[in-house]
Amino acid sequence: MTPPVLQTIAEQIRDEARIRVEGDWEIDEKGRWHLAIVTHLSVAPSQHMPGETKWRMVIGPNQPADGIFIYPDTVGGIATTFRHQDYNPEPEPGAKWRDGKPCLERPIDGLGRDQWEDEPRELAAAALWKTGRLLQWIDAAAADALVEEGDANELPAGVGIGSKLTLGFREVFEGLDWAASVDERWGFASIASVPGATKTWALTELLDDRSNSIRRFEWGTSLAAAPSSIGAVWLLAPVLPVREPWDAPKTWAHLRDVLLAHNVDLADIVVRAGARYRAGSRKTAAHQLLIGFPFSQHVGEAPSRLHWLAVGKMPLAGRTEKRDGFRPREESRKLWDRQLASSNKSLTWLRTENWAPDQLQSRGGVEPEVSSRKILIVGAGSLGSAIAENLVRAGAHRLGVMDGEILVTGNLVRHVLSMNDVGHAKADALVRKLNAVSPNAALQSFPMRFDRGMASDFTENVRGYDVIVDCTGSDDTLEHLSNFDWQDEKIFISLSMTWGAEGLLAFCAKEGSFPVIDAKNRFAKAGAPAVRHDEANVEAIGCWHPVFPASSDDVQQWAALGSKFCRAAIIDSTRRLRYFRRNASDGVEIIDV
C-alpha cells in the first residue's frame, strides 16, 4: 500500500500546470518508491531538450537520509548530459531510469549542514521543492543558461567516474605560455608511481615524438626521486574536448570527431605514435592518452592554465602483432592503429587532478607571503614537529628542519613521528615524513644542533632561509641565534611551551640577529609559571632524567596557535611577545607583553 505521504506528494505534483503524473507510485526490490512524471518547457525547445521530457522521482525507504532524487526516465527521458548533471550513460537493461540526475541542490548543500541550505526537510515539502527546481533546470538547459559568466567552470561529469587510477599533474599559469610557444603538438610522456600510494601516478615529463625532453614538471622531493618511465602519448587541443551539450566523448570515434572539429587529427597522431613505439626498443603495450587544453577557472574568463584529461588504454599495435587476414608488416599495423582511432570502442577516462600548490591548498592554505618564504624550524621535538607539519600541510613547502637528537620511543607520546622512525635522527625522519605529505614539498634536513660548531657548508645553507623559527625552548639556542652571522635581515620567531603546557610564549622580530636580551626580558615579564621540579616526571623506573609534563593534546593545541602565530609574524613581523595562556575554563586568553 502506498504510504499516505507519497499520495500527498503525487496530488501536489498534479496541481502543477507544467507537470503530468503518469501512473501511480511503484516500489522496486531495494524498497525505493518511484513515480513517473512528464514535464513541459516554458521556453522554446532546443536540439537536446525537447518540449516534453519524462522523469522518475525516486524516494528511498530511509528518510531523510536517502534523499529525494529525480532521474531521466529510460523512455522519453533526456539521453545526453548537460552541465550541472550527473553522467548520463546508457541504462542497464530493464532499468526504469537513467543515472544522469540533474543537480537541483545548492552547491553548498554538499557540505551536509542543514542550516546552510534552503531545501525543506519535511518530505512532502521537499518533493515539491525538487519539482520546482526541476522545472527551472529544464528551462535553463533548453536556453543554454545553466551557467552564467563568473560561475565555477566544470569538466564533463563522465570524466574519471569509477576510475581506480588517479593521474596527478602540476599546471600553473606559466603552462599556457609553454603551450603557446612549443612547436610540438604531440609526443610521449613519462609518468611515475607515487611512492607508497596505490594506483596513483604523476605526470613527470613531456617528450617530443623522438623522445627528447621538452618539459619537466617541478615536483617536490619525494616525487622528483620516484622512478618514471614513458607510459603515455600526449597531445594539445585548443579547447576542452566535449560533445554537445556537455558530454564527455564515449568512444574513440567520438573523440576523433570532437578533436577534428578543432583541427587536431587524432587518427594521424595515433598512427605516428604507434610507428615510433614499434621503431624503438620498448615493447608496445596499452598506453594512456593525455589530452591537454587551456581551461578557465570561471565561465567567461580567459583560460588561466592547462588542464589534462587521460584515457586509460590506447592499445597500439605491437611490433610483432599478427591478425587474421593481414600480412604481418608495418603497413598493416599502421592500419590497425588508424582503425582504433575511428572505432566504437569505449573510452576509459581516468581521474586526473591538478596538484599545483594553489589548487591543493584550496581547502585551506597559508597566505602567499608565507608559502613563498624559506622557513627553518630549529628544534624538531614535539612542538617543533607539529608546527612543521601544520605549515607544510598548509602549503609552506620550502622548510628546513634542524635538530641534533635521535628519536626514542618515549618521544612518541607527543611526537608526530612513529615507531618506524625510532633510532633515526629526528630531523631526517621528520623531513622524510613531511616530504611525503605533499607532492610539492621540498624539505631539507639538518641533523645537528644550532651552535657554533656547524660546518661552513651548513652555515651557508642556513643563511639562505628567510624565517627562523626556534622551537627548542633552550636559552642556549637563543644565544647562538643572536651570535650567528646571518649577513642579512631575518624574521625570527621563538615558540616555547610554559611549564606543564599551561601556555605558549610566542616572540617575533625582524632583525639582523636575534634580539636575545629583549626576548629574555619579555619572557621574564610574562609571568609564566615557574619550573616545579617536584612536579617533573622521571622518564622510566631507574632513570633519574626528568621529563617535561605535557600530553599530546596540549602540544597539538599550542602547535595550532604557534603555527598561526608564525603565519601572522611573517606577514607582520613587528617585534612582540604574545602569551597564550589556558584559563580555568580551558579557554585561551591572549596577553601581549
N, C-alpha and C positions, 0 to 999 in steps of 0.2 A: 504494500500500500504506500502510495506517495505521501511523504510527510507533509503536514499542513503548511509548513513554512515554504516548501517548494511550490505548492499550489498557489500560495500568495504571490510568490515571485513571478510565476507564469501569468497570473492575472494582471500584475503590474506591467509586465512587458507588453501584454496585449493592448494596453492602453496607449502605448507609444505609436504614433501615427506612421513612423518610418520603419517599424519592425513588424514582421508577421511571424507568429509562432506556428511551427509545423509539428503536429502530433503532440504527444504527451511526454512526460519525463520517462526516461529509461534508466536502468541500472546495469552496470557491467560486472564482470567477475571480480573486480577489485573493490566493489562497493561504491563506485563513483556514479553519481547521478548526472545525466546529461540531457540537454534539451536543444532541439534544432530550431534555429531562428533564421529568418531571412531579412536582411537589411537593405534599405534603399538610399541611394545618394541624394543629397540636396544640392549637389553641384553637377556639372557636366561629367560624364564618364570619361575614362582615359583608356589607353591601349591595355593597361594591365589591371585596371579597376573598373569592372563593368557597373552598370547602374544598379544591378541586383546581385547580391552575394549571400551565400549560405554559411552559417556558422554553428558551432556547438558550444553552448555554455556548459562547463563541467564543474561540478561541485563535489569535492571529496567527502568521505564519511566523517573525518575528524575536523570539525570546525571550531575555532577559526584557523587552526594550524595548516590544514590542507589548502586553504585559499579557494578563490573563485577564478577560473580562467576561461577565456573564450578562444576557441581554435577554429581555423577554416575547416568547413565540412569537406569530406572526401568527394562529395558530389555537389557541385555548384559553388564550392569554395575557391578562393584565390589559390593559384598554383605557383606563383612567383614569390620572391622575397623582397620586401620594401625596407627602407630604413626604419629603425625602431620596431623591428620584428625579429622573432627568433627564426633560425634557419628553417626553411620550409621544403624539405625534401619530399620525394615520392613516398606515400604512406605504405605501410605494411598491408599485405592482402587481408581483407576483412575489416580493416580499421574504419571507424566511424568518422574520425577527424585526422587532420594532418598536424604535424608538430609545430608549425610556424605561427605561434600565438603572437599577436601584436602586443607591443609594450604599452599597457594602459595605465601603469602606475607612474607616480612621480619619480624622477631619478633618485631622490633621497630616500625613497621607501626601502631601497636595498640595504640601508643601514639597520633596519629591523626595529626601530623605536617608534611605538605608537604615536607618541606626542609630536613626532617630526613629520607626520603625513596627514593628509586630509581625507583619506578613504574611510568611510564609515566602518565600524567594527561589527555592527549588527547585520546578520546575514542577508535579510531581505533588502535593507537599505544599501548594503554593499553591492548586491547583484544589480540593483537598479543603477547605481553609480557606474558600475562597469559597462553596462549597455550604453549609457550616455557617453562615456569616454570612447566606446567603440564607434559610435556614430560620428564623433568628432574625428576619430582616426581615419575612417574610410574616406571622409570628405577631404581631409588633408592629403591622404595618399593619392586620391584622384587628381587633386590640384597641384601635385608635386610640391606640397608645402609642409611636409613632415619635419623639415628642419629649416631654420632661418639663419641668416648671417649672424655669426657670433656663437652659434651652438657648437658644442664639442663635436669634432669630426669622429666618425667611427668607421671601422672596417666592416665589410660584409659579414653577416652573422655566421655563415658557413665555414669561415676560415678557422682551422685549428680545432673544430669541435670534435671531441673524443680522441684527440691525438695523445698518444702516450709518450711522445718525444717532443722536447722543447728545444728550440734553437734561439740562442741569445745573440744579439748584435749590438754594436755600440755606434750609434749615429748621433753626432752633434751637428751644430749649424754648418760647420765647415764642410760637411759631406756633400752638400749641394754644390759648393764651388768645385769640389773634385769631380763630381758627375758632369758638370758643365764644361770642364777643361779637358777631360780624358778623351782620347780618340777611340779607345776600345769600347764597344757596347756589349761585349760578352766575353767570357773567359772561364777559367776554373777557379774554384775557391777551396781554401783549406779550412777545416773545422777541427776543434779539439773537444774531447770529452771533459766536462767539468770535474776536477778531482773530487772523488768521494761521492759525487751525485749519481743518481740513477736516470738514465735516458735523457740527459741534459747536456747539450752541446753549445759551443760558442763559435761564432764566425771569427776567424783569426786573420785571414789574409785573402786578398783578391789577386789573381794572376791573369795574364793575357792568355791568348789561345795557344801560346808556345810555352806556357808555364813559367813565364818571367813575372816576378813580383811587381805589382803596380800600386798596391795599397795594403798597408798593415794596420790593424786596429790596435789601439793603445789600451791594453788591458792591465789590470793590477798584477801584483807579483805572482799570485797563485795560478792564474790563467796563463800569464805570459810564459810560465815554466812548463805548462802542460804540453805533452807531445801532440802535434797536429799532423793531419795528412789531407791530401786532396780528396774530397768526397762529394763535390758538388759542381754543377755548372751554374754560372750566374749570367744574368742579362739585365740591362737597364731598359725601362719603359718610361715614356713621358708622363704617364698618368697611372693611377690605380687601375689594374685590370678587373673590370666589373661589368657584368651584364645588366641590362636594364630590367627592373628599376634599381635594384641594389643587391644583385645576386652574384655570389662567387661562381666562376666557371666550374662546372661539374665534370666535364670531360676534357680530354686533350684537344678535341676538335673545338669545343667552346673557347678554350684558352687561345688556340691558334687564331680563331676568328676575331676575338677581342683585341689581341695584340696586333694583328694585321691591319685592323682599322686605324691603328696609330703607327703604321709603317714599321712594325717590328715583325720580321719573318721568323716565326718560331721554328717552322719546318727546316729552314736553311741552317739555323743555329744548331738544332738537334743533329742534323746530318754532319755538319762540320765538327761538332764536339765528339760525336761517335768516331769519326775518322781519326781525330787527334789522339783519342784514347787508344785506339787499336794500333796506331803507329808508334805509341810509346811503349815503355817497359812494363807498365802496370796492367794487371788483368782487369778487363772491363766487367763491371757488375752493375747492380741497380744503384744509381746515384740520385742525389737530390737536385732539384732545380730551384735556384734562388732568383727571385724577381725583385729588383729594386726600383723604386719610383719616388718622385717628390710627393710629400704629404704635408698638409697643413693641420695644425692643432685645432683650428676652429673653421667652421664653414665660412666661406667667403674671403678668408685670409690667403695671402700668398704662402706657398709652401715654405715650411720652416726647416725641414730636414728630410733626408731619405728614410724610407721605410722598406723593410724586406719581408716578402712572403716566401714560403717554402713549400714545394711539392715534394712529398716524401719519397716517391720512387720514380725514377726515369730510366727504365730498363733498356739501355742502349745495347745494340747487337754486339756480341762478343767476338773476339779476334778469330776464334775457331768455330764459331756457331754455324750450325747447319740446319736447314729447314727443307722439308719435302717439297719437291717441285722447283727448287732453286739450285743453281750451281754455287758451291762454297767459295765465293770470291768476294772481293771488296765491294764491287758494284751492287751485289745482292744485299749486302749488309747496309749499305747506304740507303737502299730502297726500303729495307725494313725500318730503319730509323725514321725515314720520311713518313712512312705509314703510321708509325707510332704517333707522330705529331698531328695526324689527321684522324686518329681513331676515336671511337666512342668509349674507350677505356676510361674508367672513373679516375678522377684525381684524388689523391690523398693529401689534404692540406695539413701541414704541421703547425703546431703552435709556435709562433715567433714572438719575441719580446725585445724591446729596446732597453738595454741595460746601461745606457748612458747615465751618468750620475744624477742629472736633474730629473730624469724620468723615474729612476728608482726611488729618489727621495721625495716623490710627490705625496707619499703617505705621511711625511713629516721629516724635515731635514734641517740642517744648520743653515745659517744665513750665508750668502755668497762671500761676505767678508771673512767668514770663518773657514769655509771649505777651501778658499784659495791660499790659506796660510799653511806653513810648515810648523808643526807643533811637536815639541819634545816633552814627553812625560818622564820626569825624573822620579823614580820610585814606583815599582810595579807590584806593590803589596796589595792588600785587599781594596783599599780606597783607590789607589792609582790604576789598578787593573780594571775596576768597574768604571771609572771615569773614562779611561781609554776606550773601553768597549762602547760606552754611550756615544762618545764623539765619532768613532768610526761608523757605527750603525746609522748615525745621523748625517754622514757624508763628509766628515773630515778625514780624508783618506791618506794624507801625507804626514803620518805620525812617526816619530821616533820614540823608542821605549828604552830607558836606561835603568838598569838595576844589576847589582853585583851578586845577588843572593841566588841560592839554589832552592827550588820548591820542595818543601817537605810535606808529609801527609797532614800534619796539623794545620798547615795553611789552608787546606781545602774547606775548613769550617766556614770561612768567609771569602775565599778567593773565587774568581771566575773560572780558573783552570780546573783540571780534573785529574783523576788517578793516572791517566795516560802521561801526564806531564811531570809526575813526581820524579825527582832526581835530575831534572833538566834545569838549566838557567831560567829564572823567571822571565827575563827579557826575551830570550829566544822562544820560549814556549808561548808567551802571550802574543808575540808578533806572528808566530805561526798560526795561532788560533784566529787572530783578527784579520790576517790576510785572507782567510777563508770565509770571512763574514760577508764580503762584497767582492764582486768581480773587478771592481775598480780600486780596491785597497792596495796600497804600496807602502807598507810599513818597513821601518829599518830597526834592527836590534843593536843595542849597545850593552852587552853583558858585563857591566863594570859599574863601580861606584863613580859618582861625580866628585872628583877630587883632583889634586894637583898632579897625581901620578898618571893621568891619561896620556897615551901616546899621541904624537903630533898629528898622525893621520885622523885619529878620532877627534882631536881638538878642532881641526878644520871642518869636519863633518858637523860637529855640534854648533859651530858658529853659523852654519847655514840655516839654522832654524829661526823662525820669526817670533815664536811664542815659546816660553819656557815655563812649564807647569811643574812645580815641586809638590810631590805627594809623599815625601819621606817622613814628615813630622820630625825632622832632625835639625837642630840648631847648627850642627857642624856643616851640613849641606848648605844651609843658608849662607854661612860664612864663605864656603867655596864658591857659591854663585856670585857673591859680592866681589871676591878677589879675582875671579876669572877675567881674562882679557877678551871681551866679546867683540871689540873693534867696530861695534855698531849698536844702535839703539834697539832694544828688545822689549817685548811685552812680557813682564814677569808676573806669574801667578803662584801663590803659595796656598795650599789647601791642607788642613790638618784637623782631625777629629779631637775634640776635648776629651778629658778623662771619662772613661765609661761610655763613650759615644754619646755624651749628653748634648753635644752640639758640634758645629763646624766653624772653624775660623778660616775666612777666605780673604786673602790680601791680593791686591794687584797694583802694578805701577808700570809706567813706560819710561825706561831709563837706559843709560849706557852700561850700568851694572846694577845688581840687585841692591836696593837700599836697606841693608840688613839692620842698621841701627834704628831707623824709623819703624821698620816692621816689628822688631822685637819690643820696642816701646809701646806700640799699639797693642800687641798681643798681651803685654803685661796689664794694660789698662782695661782690657776687655772684661775682666772679672770672671774668667772661666774657672771651673772647679780645679782645685789643686790635685796633684797626683796623690792618691791614697795607697801607699804600699801595703797597708793591711787588707785592702780590697783586691789586690792583684792575685790572680790565679797562677799556680805553677803549671808548667807545660805538661808534666806527667809525674807519676809516682817515682820518687828517687831523683827528680830533676829540679834543681834549685832555680832555674831561669824563669823569671816572672813573665807573664804574657798580658797583653792589653785586653781588658774586658770589654767585649762588644760582640753582638750577634750579627748574623748575615743581614737581617733586615735593617739593623742600624746602619750598616755600611751602605746598603743599597739606598736608603733614604738620603744619607749625606752625599753619596755619589751622584744621585739625581740632581740635588741642589748644587753640588760642586760643578758638574758639567754645565749646568745652566749659567752659573757664575762665570765659567770660562768663556762661554759664548758672549755674554754681556761685556766682559772685560776686554775681549778682543775688539769689539765694536766701539766701546768707550773705555779707554784704559786710564782714566783719571785715577790718581792714587787714592786708595781707600781700603779700609778693613771692614768687612761685614761679618757679624757674629750671628749665625743661625743657631738658635737655642730652643731645645724642646721644652715646652711648658708642662704644667701639671695635667693638662687635659690631652696630652700627646700631640698638641698642635705645635707649630713652629713660629716663634717670634723672631723678628729681624732687628738687630741692633747695629747701627753704624757707629764705629769707634773712631 
